[in-house]
């Protein structure tokens, strides 16, 4: 969503980091899992303000790649705007 900011990658706090600095943390061995921690910001936020998304890294196959890249892109764009 619009108010979600990427806060941490596998427990490493990346809030405010440059995209190029975060990218190596998101890329990793095929088949391994990664946990992206998001924080919700904004006055309309109700309830829980933080949540984790765990994804499996896989070969850049069309079906799987967009999930991780899509989350990352959305997070970066939101963080850049925020």
Secondary structure as GFF3:
##gff-version 3
##sequence-region A 1 82
A	DSSP	beta_strand	4	9	.	.	.	ID=ss1
A	DSSP	beta_strand	12	13	.	.	.	ID=ss2
A	DSSP	alpha_helix	19	26	.	.	.	ID=ss3
A	DSSP	beta_strand	33	40	.	.	.	ID=ss4
A	DSSP	beta_strand	50	56	.	.	.	ID=ss5
A	DSSP	alpha_helix	62	81	.	.	.	ID=ss6
###
